Amino acid sequence: MLTLACVQTLLIGAANASVGIFSTKRDELDAQTLHAGQYQIVGAVARLTTVA
C-alpha cells in the first residue's frame, strides 16, 4: 500500500507521466536496508500511468 501511495503521489505531480512500481519499491528498500544484497526483486516490469 505504501508503494501504491508513493506512485499515486508521483503521478499526480505531472500530466501524462508514468511511474515504475519496481523502481519506486527499490528506492524504498534501499532506504531501509544496510546493503543492496539483502533483497532481490523479481517479476515483470510494471508501470502505472495517469488515467483521464
ABEGO torsion letter per residue (X at the ends): XAAAAAAAAAAAABBGBBBBAAAAAAAAAAAABABAAABBBBEBBBBBBBBX
